Amino acid sequence: MRTLAAQAGCAVGLPYKVFADRQELLMEILRAQFAGLQTSSEELIGRAGIGTVAGNLTRFAERVLDSTAVALVHEVVRDPALAQAFGAQFRGSQTGPALFESAFAGYLTAEQRAGRIAPDIDTEAFGFLLAGAIHNLIISGQAYPRPSRRKLKRLLTATADTISNRPDTSGPRTASGAST
């Protein structure tokens, strides 16, 4: 509460006058953060054909990983009541964690339509894989430390290069980028 109050520039007791309890405060922060991430996912999809695929993927991944919502994940999973409220709020919606998969898949599909992702690439599968990788970084915490920004960019660039629409006459590619 002290950290939140300091960041908000208010007295430590003020949040208790606005929110019934800690759970309500945290849920409101999560709602606001996921709304911001929803906006970022829409911006990602809107960037199809602009900049580089790797740059766009990296920008969105960094936005997700830098989110306050992500910082609160470990707080949420440690508190059973908060975890239940979180699940009830976001389960089945495209505004919670499921947002990542739909954002990546939607973006890759838009890039495929723009001709920058090969037509034989399963954009839904790659969206799932990218979202799973980011989710793993969020959940595992110190058990599997996040890569540096430089390494994250390198990994996402390698992924983008693998699925990009480059002339390849040797047949359809697999998820690893190898020809079949």
ZIVENUR-V618252 format. One line per field, one symbol per residue. burial: + if it has 9 or more other C-alpha atoms within 8 Angstrom, else -. Layout:
BEGIN
burial->???
END
This chain:
BEGIN
burial->----++-----+-++---+----++-+-++--+++-++-+++-++-++----++++++-++++++-+-++-++--++----++-++---+---+++-+++++++++++++++-+++++----++-+++-+++-+--++-++----------++--++-++--+++-------+-------
END
